[in-house]
Amino acid sequence: MERPTKMYCNQCQETVKGTGCVKVGVCGKKDNVANLQDLLIYTLKGISYVSEKTGENNGAIDRYIVDSLFASVTNTNFDDKYLIENVKEGLKLRDSLKSKCGGNCGQLPDFATWNAKTDLEILEKSNSKEVSLQATENEDIRALRVTTLYGLKGIAAYLHHAMVLGENSGEIHKFIKKALIDISDDSKSADELTALVLETGKYAVDTMALLDKANTTKYGNPEITEVDIGVRENPGILISGHDLKDMEDLLEQTKGTGIDVYTHSEMLPAHYYPEFKKYEHFAGNYGGSWYKQKTEFESFNGPILMTTNCIVPPADSYVDRIYTTGVVGYPGLKYIPTVNGKKDFSEVIEQAKKCPSPVELETGKIVGGFAHNQVLALADKVVDAVKSGAIKKFFVMAGCDGRNSDREYYTEFAKNLPKDTVILTAGCAKYRYNKLNLGDIGGIPRVLDAGQCNDCYSLAVIALKLKEVFELDDINKLPIAFNIAWYEQKAVAVLLALLYLGIKNIHVGPTLPEFLSPNVAKVLIDKFELGGISSVEEDMKMFLGE
């Protein structure tokens, strides 16, 4: 297919008309940024190819590839200058590897040889159709390549966080580079690329397990916690995203300053970790899902720190008090760099001191902290409830939230579930129902929140443990149904992880991924019984076997 005039991006669920963004992204991403992100991936393929030829691997290359993949995840980096500089850095890394070939690299493909001396040349190259996988003519090959790439982006996001906390895996880095090469190899058949998609799921499981180890080793196992959703009288700083190391550093640097720290969206689960409970100024959670930023950030009054993806183009009312860090970028916003392994949040703190306290949006508390260690501690109670019939079925309603009105489906689905069912959740999808009064079953809350999107791993661990406890030979015989919402590439990695674990009959919504060709979708439907969603009433009957 010919590359459209401006851009083509279909990596998130909310693409224009469900087909792909061709002028400007629904997320707010401009065409030049979309094309630069494609060029960045093109550059990563070159680095991976030359790295394999030379046998050279090092930490700097691994980190560059991981962070670059993460920067291209939806709602992460909108800054064209950042992306241009990142491409330049990639070309230097690639060429430094080529210098070690000793004449043994052979004939290299364009993505391993192209070069640019100026920003304009980089922009011109980014507009070339060959830099994007979307230029693959065969729609099935294209779908398999793109599915793998989006899974890699999700893996990279989770691996980035594990690396920040000191955990790493050479095997995962090796696979990422291998997969980037394989999705560029025209000799790979559809069957080989299908196997690569499932292999991506295997490494998604490994990466989420690694991140789980990193988080729990550093901050303890999440525990059942009531989180305040009101406000205090002190000025505050709002931290959003997923980076727990940034959370720790901000709490440390705000001790004794008279500033309270609040979480937003996917940072809510920080409250569940024992290590963070020692901070008296760790006030609570403010607001809800990522897409409500423009109203919630305005009413917060204090500065906001964006640590990972989920930033949306800021409104003028708070543009002067929003900061980015890590791989996050937006033109004109203040950026907090890492210097000698540390981040200095003093500018954020000083601004907070001059701001009024947050406007109260709501009051009360929400309960979470049901990661695998905590749920397994309650295993006897859960098993007894299942055996007695008090719990008839578990519904995994994890994943992502989004702005479209059709996502109200998940709120209505939760409301209409029978009172003898329990929701297992992780990710920002929970904001569709975690503040509903759904009650409990014998003291077990009917919404068990495991944490961030990467904590979908916990839900898989719980399912595997229940399979063992009930002495089943197949995880699909458990009384568990999967009704998952997706939005971006981390959700793709989670889905591939679940498929790798052999979980069938997963239903994904609000729509199935657009990047799946009809034939590839049919393979997933036939092999894994993957399905979409319809109406709450019809899906309730289907899931409950009525």
LUMRO-201094 format. One record per residue (C-alpha): x, y, z; residue in one letter. Coordinates in steps of 0.02 Angstrom, whole numbers. Layout:
N
+--------+--------+--------+----+
:     c1 :     c2 :     c3 : aa :
+--------+--------+--------+----+
:      X :      Y :      Z :  A :
...
+--------+--------+--------+----+
***
This chain:
546
+--------+--------+--------+----+
:     c1 :     c2 :     c3 : aa :
+--------+--------+--------+----+
:      0 :      0 :      0 :  M :
:     59 :    178 :    -33 :  E :
:    100 :    282 :    119 :  R :
:    -33 :    417 :    139 :  P :
:     16 :    597 :    108 :  T :
:     34 :    647 :    290 :  K :
:     41 :    498 :    409 :  M :
:    -33 :    330 :    449 :  Y :
:    -53 :    267 :    627 :  C :
:   -167 :    127 :    686 :  N :
:    -81 :     76 :    847 :  Q :
:   -218 :    128 :    970 :  C :
:   -402 :     83 :    988 :  Q :
:   -468 :    258 :    954 :  E :
:   -403 :    283 :    778 :  T :
:   -508 :    388 :    661 :  V :
:   -661 :    290 :    603 :  K :
:   -579 :    134 :    676 :  G :
:   -462 :    122 :    526 :  T :
:   -312 :    234 :    560 :  G :
:   -262 :    416 :    582 :  C :
:   -203 :    495 :    418 :  V :
:   -194 :    682 :    452 :  K :
:   -173 :    703 :    639 :  V :
:   -188 :    576 :    778 :  G :
:   -343 :    567 :    886 :  V :
:   -215 :    573 :   1028 :  C :
:   -157 :    743 :    964 :  G :
:      0 :    676 :    880 :  K :
:     46 :    778 :    725 :  K :
:     96 :    700 :    561 :  D :
:    280 :    745 :    578 :  N :
:    287 :    662 :    750 :  V :
:    202 :    504 :    686 :  A :
:    324 :    492 :    542 :  N :
:    474 :    525 :    654 :  L :
:    417 :    385 :    768 :  Q :
:    411 :    269 :    617 :  D :
:    586 :    325 :    571 :  L :
:    646 :    293 :    748 :  L :
:    583 :    113 :    736 :  I :
:    668 :     99 :    565 :  Y :
:    830 :    156 :    647 :  T :
:    810 :     27 :    786 :  L :
:    796 :   -110 :    655 :  K :
:    963 :    -53 :    584 :  G :
:   1048 :    -54 :    754 :  I :
:    978 :   -228 :    790 :  S :
:   1035 :   -294 :    621 :  Y :
:   1213 :   -229 :    638 :  V :
:   1221 :   -286 :    819 :  S :
:   1182 :   -464 :    763 :  E :
:   1311 :   -456 :    623 :  K :
:   1449 :   -397 :    740 :  T :
:   1397 :   -495 :    893 :  G :
:   1415 :   -334 :    991 :  E :
:   1293 :   -303 :   1134 :  N :
:   1305 :   -176 :   1273 :  N :
:   1196 :    -90 :   1400 :  G :
:   1194 :     76 :   1309 :  A :
:   1122 :     -4 :   1151 :  I :
:    995 :   -105 :   1250 :  D :
:    935 :     46 :   1347 :  R :
:    925 :    152 :   1190 :  Y :
:    817 :     23 :   1100 :  I :
:    701 :      0 :   1250 :  V :
:    679 :    185 :   1283 :  D :
:    653 :    224 :   1099 :  S :
:    518 :     92 :   1083 :  L :
:    436 :    161 :   1240 :  F :
:    443 :    340 :   1174 :  A :
:    338 :    285 :   1024 :  S :
:    196 :    214 :   1131 :  V :
:     33 :    311 :   1116 :  T :
:     23 :    469 :   1224 :  N :
:    207 :    462 :   1274 :  T :
:    309 :    583 :   1170 :  N :
:    241 :    721 :   1057 :  F :
:    405 :    818 :   1043 :  D :
:    477 :    818 :    866 :  D :
:    643 :    892 :    927 :  K :
:    664 :    750 :   1052 :  Y :
:    630 :    621 :    917 :  L :
:    751 :    701 :    793 :  I :
:    889 :    700 :    924 :  E :
:    846 :    520 :    966 :  N :
:    863 :    469 :    784 :  V :
:   1033 :    556 :    776 :  K :
:   1090 :    461 :    930 :  E :
:   1031 :    300 :    851 :  G :
:   1129 :    331 :    692 :  L :
:   1287 :    360 :    795 :  K :
:   1261 :    199 :    892 :  L :
:   1228 :    102 :    732 :  R :
:   1381 :    172 :    645 :  D :
:   1492 :    139 :    796 :  S :
:   1437 :    -43 :    784 :  L :
:   1471 :    -47 :    596 :  K :
:   1649 :     11 :    627 :  S :
:   1676 :   -154 :    719 :  K :
:   1620 :   -262 :    573 :  C :
:   1795 :   -281 :    506 :  G :
:   1723 :   -303 :    332 :  G :
:   1613 :   -448 :    386 :  N :
:   1445 :   -359 :    385 :  C :
:   1413 :   -397 :    202 :  G :
:   1281 :   -305 :    104 :  Q :
:   1170 :   -211 :    225 :  L :
:    987 :   -160 :    200 :  P :
:    938 :     22 :    189 :  D :
:    885 :     34 :    372 :  F :
:   1063 :    -11 :    420 :  A :
:   1148 :    109 :    298 :  T :
:   1042 :    265 :    277 :  W :
:   1113 :    424 :    351 :  N :
:   1071 :    607 :    374 :  A :
:   1177 :    760 :    410 :  K :
:   1038 :    883 :    448 :  T :
:    869 :    889 :    535 :  D :
:    789 :    923 :    366 :  L :
:    863 :    763 :    294 :  E :
:    794 :    666 :    442 :  I :
:    621 :    741 :    414 :  L :
:    630 :    701 :    228 :  E :
:    679 :    521 :    266 :  K :
:    536 :    505 :    391 :  S :
:    414 :    545 :    250 :  N :
:    479 :    400 :    144 :  S :
:    353 :    259 :    133 :  K :
:    483 :    122 :    162 :  E :
:    516 :    174 :    343 :  V :
:    346 :    112 :    401 :  S :
:    290 :    -69 :    416 :  L :
:    124 :     -7 :    348 :  Q :
:    209 :     -8 :    177 :  A :
:    208 :   -200 :    179 :  T :
:     98 :   -248 :     31 :  E :
:     31 :   -416 :     91 :  N :
:   -101 :   -373 :    220 :  E :
:    -76 :   -532 :    322 :  D :
:    113 :   -512 :    331 :  I :
:     85 :   -329 :    374 :  R :
:    -36 :   -374 :    513 :  A :
:     83 :   -501 :    590 :  L :
:    231 :   -382 :    581 :  R :
:    133 :   -239 :    657 :  V :
:     59 :   -348 :    795 :  T :
:    234 :   -403 :    844 :  T :
:    298 :   -224 :    841 :  L :
:    157 :   -161 :    952 :  Y :
:    190 :   -305 :   1071 :  G :
:    374 :   -256 :   1075 :  L :
:    326 :    -78 :   1120 :  K :
:    227 :   -143 :   1269 :  G :
:    370 :   -256 :   1322 :  I :
:    490 :   -110 :   1311 :  A :
:    381 :     -3 :   1423 :  A :
:    380 :   -134 :   1560 :  Y :
:    564 :   -176 :   1538 :  L :
:    607 :      9 :   1553 :  H :
:    527 :     15 :   1727 :  H :
:    615 :   -145 :   1782 :  A :
:    782 :    -76 :   1725 :  M :
:    755 :     87 :   1820 :  V :
:    739 :    -20 :   1977 :  L :
:    895 :   -122 :   1940 :  G :
:    818 :   -279 :   1863 :  E :
:    868 :   -330 :   1688 :  N :
:    869 :   -477 :   1569 :  S :
:    990 :   -506 :   1427 :  G :
:    871 :   -636 :   1354 :  E :
:    730 :   -509 :   1337 :  I :
:    845 :   -382 :   1254 :  H :
:    908 :   -518 :   1137 :  K :
:    731 :   -562 :   1087 :  F :
:    682 :   -380 :   1056 :  I :
:    826 :   -359 :    934 :  K :
:    790 :   -527 :    851 :  K :
:    606 :   -482 :    830 :  A :
:    647 :   -311 :    756 :  L :
:    755 :   -400 :    627 :  I :
:    626 :   -535 :    591 :  D :
:    485 :   -412 :    557 :  I :
:    598 :   -334 :    425 :  S :
:    641 :   -499 :    341 :  D :
:    544 :   -526 :    179 :  D :
:    590 :   -711 :    180 :  S :
:    486 :   -743 :    337 :  K :
:    324 :   -835 :    299 :  S :
:    155 :   -801 :    379 :  A :
:    175 :   -958 :    485 :  D :
:    346 :   -902 :    546 :  E :
:    279 :   -729 :    587 :  L :
:    129 :   -805 :    678 :  T :
:    251 :   -903 :    786 :  A :
:    344 :   -739 :    817 :  L :
:    183 :   -657 :    878 :  V :
:    159 :   -795 :   1006 :  L :
:    343 :   -788 :   1054 :  E :
:    317 :   -604 :   1088 :  T :
:    182 :   -658 :   1211 :  G :
:    307 :   -771 :   1298 :  K :
:    428 :   -628 :   1323 :  Y :
:    287 :   -515 :   1379 :  A :
:    254 :   -638 :   1520 :  V :
:    439 :   -642 :   1563 :  D :
:    450 :   -452 :   1563 :  T :
:    297 :   -427 :   1674 :  M :
:    367 :   -557 :   1795 :  A :
:    532 :   -463 :   1797 :  L :
:    445 :   -298 :   1833 :  L :
:    340 :   -380 :   1969 :  D :
:    502 :   -440 :   2049 :  K :
:    578 :   -265 :   2034 :  A :
:    427 :   -178 :   2112 :  N :
:    401 :   -300 :   2256 :  T :
:    586 :   -318 :   2297 :  T :
:    602 :   -129 :   2310 :  K :
:    435 :    -79 :   2385 :  Y :
:    362 :   -238 :   2461 :  G :
:    211 :   -342 :   2409 :  N :
:     53 :   -239 :   2381 :  P :
:    -72 :   -257 :   2522 :  E :
:   -256 :   -218 :   2543 :  I :
:   -267 :    -29 :   2560 :  T :
:   -401 :    104 :   2575 :  E :
:   -352 :    256 :   2473 :  V :
:   -426 :    427 :   2512 :  D :
:   -499 :    514 :   2359 :  I :
:   -531 :    680 :   2446 :  G :
:   -408 :    823 :   2471 :  V :
:   -312 :    905 :   2613 :  R :
:   -281 :   1089 :   2648 :  E :
:    -96 :   1092 :   2599 :  N :
:    -33 :   1133 :   2424 :  P :
:     -3 :    977 :   2321 :  G :
:     94 :    896 :   2181 :  I :
:      2 :    774 :   2067 :  L :
:    102 :    630 :   1995 :  I :
:     37 :    528 :   1849 :  S :
:    100 :    386 :   1742 :  G :
:    178 :    223 :   1803 :  H :
:    357 :    254 :   1865 :  D :
:    370 :    203 :   2048 :  L :
:    552 :    262 :   2060 :  K :
:    495 :    438 :   2016 :  D :
:    360 :    417 :   2148 :  M :
:    490 :    371 :   2279 :  E :
:    607 :    514 :   2232 :  D :
:    466 :    641 :   2236 :  L :
:    406 :    583 :   2407 :  L :
:    582 :    590 :   2475 :  E :
:    614 :    765 :   2409 :  Q :
:    448 :    833 :   2473 :  T :
:    471 :    773 :   2653 :  K :
:    453 :    918 :   2774 :  G :
:    408 :   1044 :   2640 :  T :
:    223 :   1062 :   2683 :  G :
:    179 :    990 :   2512 :  I :
:     62 :    842 :   2494 :  D :
:     82 :    717 :   2352 :  V :
:    -68 :    645 :   2260 :  Y :
:    -77 :    507 :   2130 :  T :
:   -174 :    515 :   1968 :  H :
:   -237 :    376 :   1854 :  S :
:   -113 :    231 :   1838 :  E :
:     -8 :    294 :   1985 :  M :
:   -150 :    250 :   2105 :  L :
:    -75 :     77 :   2146 :  P :
:     78 :    159 :   2224 :  A :
:    -30 :    173 :   2379 :  H :
:    -37 :    -16 :   2393 :  Y :
:    151 :    -39 :   2420 :  Y :
:    208 :    -45 :   2603 :  P :
:    364 :     58 :   2571 :  E :
:    262 :    211 :   2521 :  F :
:    150 :    207 :   2674 :  K :
:    284 :    282 :   2784 :  K :
:    261 :    452 :   2701 :  Y :
:    131 :    552 :   2799 :  E :
:    117 :    679 :   2658 :  H :
:     66 :    544 :   2532 :  F :
:   -111 :    610 :   2531 :  A :
:   -218 :    504 :   2415 :  G :
:   -281 :    487 :   2237 :  N :
:   -351 :    633 :   2139 :  Y :
:   -471 :    610 :   1994 :  G :
:   -486 :    462 :   1879 :  G :
:   -430 :    402 :   1710 :  S :
:   -298 :    479 :   1598 :  W :
:   -417 :    556 :   1471 :  Y :
:   -495 :    671 :   1603 :  K :
:   -332 :    766 :   1624 :  Q :
:   -389 :    932 :   1553 :  K :
:   -523 :    959 :   1685 :  T :
:   -438 :    869 :   1830 :  E :
:   -267 :    948 :   1805 :  F :
:   -346 :   1121 :   1798 :  E :
:   -440 :   1097 :   1961 :  S :
:   -291 :   1021 :   2051 :  F :
:   -209 :   1195 :   2055 :  N :
:    -34 :   1130 :   2091 :  G :
:    103 :   1063 :   1976 :  P :
:     86 :    896 :   1887 :  I :
:    226 :    774 :   1852 :  L :
:    203 :    656 :   1703 :  M :
:    319 :    507 :   1723 :  T :
:    269 :    394 :   1577 :  T :
:    138 :    377 :   1441 :  N :
:    -39 :    443 :   1460 :  C :
:     -4 :    629 :   1435 :  I :
:   -128 :    720 :   1324 :  V :
:    -99 :    890 :   1241 :  P :
:   -111 :   1009 :   1390 :  P :
:   -236 :   1150 :   1409 :  A :
:   -176 :   1330 :   1425 :  D :
:   -245 :   1337 :   1602 :  S :
:   -108 :   1223 :   1671 :  Y :
:     25 :   1217 :   1535 :  V :
:    143 :   1319 :   1646 :  D :
:    135 :   1192 :   1788 :  R :
:    150 :   1025 :   1702 :  I :
:    320 :    939 :   1695 :  Y :
:    381 :    787 :   1599 :  T :
:    522 :    666 :   1636 :  T :
:    595 :    502 :   1572 :  G :
:    536 :    461 :   1395 :  V :
:    389 :    582 :   1405 :  V :
:    393 :    739 :   1300 :  G :
:    281 :    877 :   1237 :  Y :
:    338 :   1037 :   1148 :  P :
:    357 :   1184 :   1266 :  G :
:    338 :   1088 :   1429 :  L :
:    472 :   1089 :   1564 :  K :
:    574 :    929 :   1567 :  Y :
:    657 :    854 :   1721 :  I :
:    815 :    762 :   1662 :  P :
:    911 :    623 :   1748 :  T :
:   1083 :    687 :   1800 :  V :
:   1208 :    562 :   1870 :  N :
:   1067 :    440 :   1901 :  G :
:    959 :    564 :   1997 :  K :
:    815 :    683 :   1964 :  K :
:    798 :    852 :   2047 :  D :
:    616 :    899 :   2078 :  F :
:    657 :   1061 :   2171 :  S :
:    580 :   1171 :   2036 :  E :
:    418 :   1073 :   2047 :  V :
:    418 :   1086 :   2237 :  I :
:    451 :   1273 :   2238 :  E :
:    309 :   1303 :   2117 :  Q :
:    192 :   1196 :   2224 :  A :
:    226 :   1305 :   2376 :  K :
:    152 :   1454 :   2284 :  K :
:     -7 :   1364 :   2227 :  C :
:   -174 :   1348 :   2316 :  P :
:   -229 :   1177 :   2379 :  S :
:   -325 :   1064 :   2258 :  P :
:   -510 :   1087 :   2225 :  V :
:   -603 :    939 :   2296 :  E :
:   -682 :    830 :   2162 :  L :
:   -754 :    693 :   2272 :  E :
:   -741 :    615 :   2444 :  T :
:   -727 :    440 :   2512 :  G :
:   -608 :    295 :   2490 :  K :
:   -573 :    160 :   2362 :  I :
:   -496 :     -9 :   2403 :  V :
:   -356 :    -96 :   2309 :  G :
:   -198 :   -196 :   2331 :  G :
:   -257 :   -366 :   2272 :  F :
:    -99 :   -418 :   2180 :  A :
:    -58 :   -603 :   2172 :  H :
:     33 :   -615 :   2339 :  N :
:   -114 :   -536 :   2432 :  Q :
:   -247 :   -638 :   2343 :  V :
:   -150 :   -800 :   2370 :  L :
:   -143 :   -755 :   2555 :  A :
:   -333 :   -758 :   2548 :  L :
:   -334 :   -917 :   2442 :  A :
:   -422 :  -1025 :   2572 :  D :
:   -560 :   -896 :   2592 :  K :
:   -579 :   -877 :   2403 :  V :
:   -579 :  -1064 :   2371 :  V :
:   -708 :  -1093 :   2508 :  D :
:   -819 :   -958 :   2432 :  A :
:   -807 :  -1044 :   2262 :  V :
:   -839 :  -1218 :   2332 :  K :
:   -988 :  -1157 :   2434 :  S :
:  -1062 :  -1070 :   2282 :  G :
:  -1048 :   -897 :   2361 :  A :
:   -936 :   -850 :   2213 :  I :
:  -1000 :   -920 :   2050 :  K :
:   -880 :   -836 :   1930 :  K :
:   -733 :   -716 :   1915 :  F :
:   -729 :   -586 :   1778 :  F :
:   -560 :   -517 :   1724 :  V :
:   -602 :   -339 :   1671 :  M :
:   -425 :   -272 :   1658 :  A :
:   -341 :   -160 :   1530 :  G :
:   -360 :     19 :   1474 :  C :
:   -487 :    157 :   1485 :  D :
:   -523 :    280 :   1345 :  G :
:   -624 :    434 :   1304 :  R :
:   -754 :    361 :   1185 :  N :
:   -932 :    346 :   1248 :  S :
:   -944 :    163 :   1200 :  D :
:   -832 :    123 :   1349 :  R :
:   -981 :    156 :   1461 :  E :
:  -1017 :    -25 :   1415 :  Y :
:   -892 :    -80 :   1549 :  Y :
:   -977 :     21 :   1685 :  T :
:  -1146 :    -52 :   1639 :  E :
:  -1074 :   -226 :   1626 :  F :
:  -1002 :   -213 :   1802 :  A :
:  -1166 :   -145 :   1870 :  K :
:  -1265 :   -287 :   1793 :  N :
:  -1154 :   -431 :   1846 :  L :
:  -1240 :   -550 :   1968 :  P :
:  -1196 :   -521 :   2151 :  K :
:  -1112 :   -691 :   2161 :  D :
:   -974 :   -636 :   2040 :  T :
:   -807 :   -549 :   2073 :  V :
:   -713 :   -429 :   1957 :  I :
:   -523 :   -450 :   1943 :  L :
:   -447 :   -291 :   1872 :  T :
:   -284 :   -201 :   1836 :  A :
:   -244 :    -49 :   1731 :  G :
:   -345 :    111 :   1710 :  C :
:   -497 :     13 :   1647 :  A :
:   -542 :      0 :   1832 :  K :
:   -597 :    182 :   1836 :  Y :
:   -754 :    129 :   1744 :  R :
:   -814 :     35 :   1899 :  Y :
:   -695 :     47 :   2048 :  N :
:   -798 :    184 :   2131 :  K :
:   -963 :     91 :   2115 :  L :
:  -1039 :     20 :   2273 :  N :
:  -1040 :   -163 :   2218 :  L :
:  -1024 :   -234 :   2393 :  G :
:   -931 :   -391 :   2446 :  D :
:   -951 :   -579 :   2459 :  I :
:   -915 :   -640 :   2635 :  G :
:   -790 :   -498 :   2660 :  G :
:   -711 :   -518 :   2489 :  I :
:   -737 :   -357 :   2389 :  P :
:   -823 :   -383 :   2223 :  R :
:   -690 :   -276 :   2137 :  V :
:   -513 :   -340 :   2167 :  L :
:   -388 :   -214 :   2098 :  D :
:   -216 :   -290 :   2067 :  A :
:   -135 :   -125 :   2015 :  G :
:    -63 :    -51 :   1856 :  Q :
:    -81 :   -123 :   1681 :  C :
:     81 :   -222 :   1702 :  N :
:      0 :   -305 :   1854 :  D :
:   -113 :   -402 :   1736 :  C :
:     28 :   -526 :   1768 :  Y :
:    -43 :   -544 :   1943 :  S :
:   -210 :   -595 :   1870 :  L :
:   -126 :   -732 :   1768 :  A :
:    -32 :   -794 :   1923 :  V :
:   -195 :   -798 :   2021 :  I :
:   -281 :   -897 :   1882 :  A :
:   -137 :  -1022 :   1872 :  L :
:   -139 :  -1044 :   2061 :  K :
:   -327 :  -1075 :   2062 :  L :
:   -303 :  -1204 :   1923 :  K :
:   -179 :  -1292 :   2036 :  E :
:   -289 :  -1281 :   2191 :  V :
:   -441 :  -1352 :   2100 :  F :
:   -330 :  -1486 :   2021 :  E :
:   -382 :  -1442 :   1844 :  L :
:   -286 :  -1495 :   1689 :  D :
:   -335 :  -1339 :   1591 :  D :
:   -340 :  -1159 :   1647 :  I :
:   -491 :  -1133 :   1536 :  N :
:   -595 :  -1247 :   1649 :  K :
:   -589 :  -1117 :   1788 :  L :
:   -744 :  -1012 :   1824 :  P :
:   -655 :   -860 :   1751 :  I :
:   -710 :   -754 :   1603 :  A :
:   -604 :   -622 :   1516 :  F :
:   -688 :   -461 :   1459 :  N :
:   -543 :   -344 :   1428 :  I :
:   -535 :   -163 :   1368 :  A :
:   -385 :   -109 :   1266 :  W :
:   -315 :     58 :   1210 :  Y :
:   -129 :     53 :   1170 :  E :
:     23 :    -56 :   1145 :  Q :
:     50 :   -113 :   1325 :  K :
:   -123 :   -190 :   1315 :  A :
:    -67 :   -280 :   1156 :  V :
:     80 :   -354 :   1252 :  A :
:    -37 :   -410 :   1392 :  V :
:   -156 :   -491 :   1267 :  L :
:    -13 :   -585 :   1184 :  L :
:     46 :   -640 :   1356 :  A :
:   -125 :   -713 :   1397 :  L :
:   -132 :   -802 :   1229 :  L :
:     42 :   -875 :   1260 :  Y :
:    -19 :   -942 :   1428 :  L :
:   -155 :  -1036 :   1334 :  G :
:   -303 :   -935 :   1395 :  I :
:   -448 :   -946 :   1274 :  K :
:   -613 :   -858 :   1247 :  N :
:   -543 :   -685 :   1286 :  I :
:   -661 :   -547 :   1232 :  H :
:   -581 :   -381 :   1185 :  V :
:   -665 :   -214 :   1162 :  G :
:   -732 :    -90 :   1127 :  P :
:   -669 :   -150 :    957 :  T :
:   -547 :   -282 :    899 :  L :
:   -378 :   -209 :    846 :  P :
:   -388 :   -128 :    674 :  E :
:   -213 :   -186 :    631 :  F :
:   -270 :   -368 :    624 :  L :
:   -309 :   -421 :    446 :  S :
:   -464 :   -529 :    422 :  P :
:   -358 :   -685 :    400 :  N :
:   -249 :   -651 :    553 :  V :
:   -403 :   -612 :    657 :  A :
:   -480 :   -777 :    598 :  K :
:   -326 :   -873 :    655 :  V :
:   -341 :   -797 :    830 :  L :
:   -528 :   -828 :    833 :  I :
:   -510 :  -1010 :    777 :  D :
:   -360 :  -1054 :    885 :  K :
:   -395 :   -952 :   1042 :  F :
:   -581 :   -914 :   1025 :  E :
:   -539 :   -728 :   1033 :  L :
:   -695 :   -622 :   1021 :  G :
:   -761 :   -445 :   1028 :  G :
:   -905 :   -371 :   1127 :  I :
:  -1084 :   -329 :   1082 :  S :
:  -1218 :   -266 :   1202 :  S :
:  -1211 :   -285 :   1391 :  V :
:  -1369 :   -392 :   1387 :  E :
:  -1308 :   -510 :   1251 :  E :
:  -1132 :   -525 :   1323 :  D :
:  -1200 :   -560 :   1497 :  M :
:  -1300 :   -706 :   1428 :  K :
:  -1149 :   -769 :   1332 :  M :
:  -1028 :   -760 :   1479 :  F :
:  -1152 :   -835 :   1603 :  L :
:  -1206 :   -973 :   1486 :  G :
:  -1387 :   -921 :   1483 :  E :
+--------+--------+--------+----+
***
